[in-house]
Amino acid sequence: SVDMLISNCRVGALSHTGEVKLELSLDSKGNLVGSYYEGGILTSSETIPASGVLVSCTIGSATLTLSSATTLALSFDRVTGAQKAQPDGSMCTAIRFESSRSYTIELVPSTGSHKLV
């Protein structure tokens, strides 16, 4: 589901003139929430059951663990489809989901491509 949200954000960025952004966070119950914005306006939100799942992101050389207070924002360049940098200039290269099984979405910032491994 998160991989699809990232795809939708990238396609949205390529096809809309305004800023398109995806924010990932956890709600108070531990579910993953994907919020999609166009031009600064929330246009859709999807809640993915994730109670008991640790969600972390690799951004530059740091690892960020998502929570209700810590979010990940992803956006893509309208012309190239490449991932836009975080405020500190770093890029997200992986999103990990860990529970009894682990999954990782690998992101290639220079092209905007990503895959679930």
Secondary structure, DSSP 8 states (H G I E B T S, - for coil): -HHHHHHHHHHHHHH-SS-EEEEEEE-TTS-EEEEEEETTEEEEEEEE--TT-EEEEEETTEEEE--SS--EEEEB-TTT--B---TTS--EEEEEEESSSEEEEEEETTTTEEEE-
